[in-house]
Amino acid sequence: MSMSLAQELNTVTLFERLGGAAGVRRIVDGAIAAHMCNPIIRERFIPYEDRPEYVEEVKKHTCDFFAAGSGGPDNYRGRSMAEAHRGMNISAAEYEAASNDIMNTMTALKYDGTSRSMVHDVLRTLESVILHK
C-alpha cells in the first residue's frame, strides 16, 4: 500500500529533525569538543590536539556517516564503524562517555526529546559493533 501525499509530506527523517547538514555538524562539533575534555576518553583524543586537519577529517566522516544513516544524503565513503574502531578495544565505560557527550550536546543545543531518543537508539545499535574490537 502506498503512502498518501499527506503522509509523505508529514514524514520527517531524523536528518531533517536534526536540522540537516548544519544541525548534524553542530552536534558533531559539540560532541568532539566534549570528548576532548571528557576525563574518561580524553586520552584517546590528546594525540590529535595538534592535528586540526585530522580532527576536521574525522568530523567530516562522522557528519557524512550520520547523515547517511539518518535519512540524509549518502555521501559517506569512509570505513565501516567496525573497521574504524578495530584494534581500539573501546570499553563500555568509554562508549557510554562518548554517548553521553553526544546526548549532552544535543540537550545543550535544545533538541527535543524525540530527536534525542532517536539518536540514543542509533547509538545503542552501534554499541555492539564498536565495543571491545
N, C-alpha and C positions, 0 to 999 in steps of 0.2 A: 504494500500500500504506500503510495507516495504522499509526501508532506504537502499540505496546502501552502499557498503563498504566504498566508498569515503566519503559519507555523515556521516556515523557513525564515521569515523576517524577524521572528521572535527568538530564533536560535542564536545564541551568542556563545562564541567559543571562549575558552579560558584565555586565549591570547588577547581577544578583544576586551574581556573583563579586566585584564591587567593593563590595558592602555596601549596595546600593540607593541611595536618595537621599542618605542620610547619608554613605555612602562616597564617592559622586561629589563631594559638597560638600567633603569633606576634601581630595580630590585637587585640586579647583579652587582652594580657598583656599590650599593649599600652593604650587601652581604659580604663581598670581598673585603671591604674596609673593616667590617666587623670581624671577619676571620683573622685579619692581620693583628687584631687586638685581643682576640679570644685566647686566654691562657691555655686552654685545652688543645687548640690546634695551631696556635701562632707559630710554633717551631717548624711546621711544615711550610709556612709562607715566608719565614725570615730570609731564606736564600734568594727570594725574588724581590726583596725590597729595593735593591739597586738595579733591577732589571725591568723598568716600566714597560718596555716593549714586549717582554714576555707576559707580564700581567695583562697587558692590553690584548694580547693574543688569546689568553685564557678567557678573558671576559667576552671576547667576540665569539669564541667557540661555545661558551656557556649560553650566551644570548641566542645564538643560532640553534643550539640543541633544544633549548626551552621553547623557542618559537615553533620549531617543527613539531614538538611533542604536545603543544597546547593549541593546535589548530591554526597556527600562523604559517608563513611561508617556509617551505622546506629548503633552506639554504645550508643545512648542516652537512659539512664534508669532513668532519673530524672523526676521531676514533669512537668506538662504542664506549659506553660507561665502563664496562668490564675491562676493555683494553686500556682506557685512560687511567684506571686505578690499579691495574695489575702490578703486583710487587710492592704496593704501598702498605699492605697489611693494616688497613684502617680499622680501628676498634669501634665497638658500639658507642662508647663514650665520645669518640671523635665525630662519628657520624651524627650523633644526637646534637653535639655542639654546633656543627655546621648547619644542621636542620633548624636548630633554634635561632641561629644568626639570620637565616632566611626568613623565618616566621616573624622574628622581632623587627626585621627591616620592613616587612610588609605592614606590620602594625604601625610602625613609625610613619610609614607613607600613607596611612589611613585607608588601606584596602579593607573592603567589607568582609564579614565573617565567612560568607560563602566562597569568595575567591580564596581566602586564606585556607579554608578547609580543602578546597580543590587542590591547591598547591601541596598542602600537607599530605594528601592522598598520593600525589605523584612522588613525593619524597619517600613515602613508605614503600612504594613499588620498586624504587631504585635501590633500596637498602640492601636487599639480598644480593644484588649484582655487584655492589661496591665493597661490602664488609669482608674483611679478612682475605682479600685477594692478593 
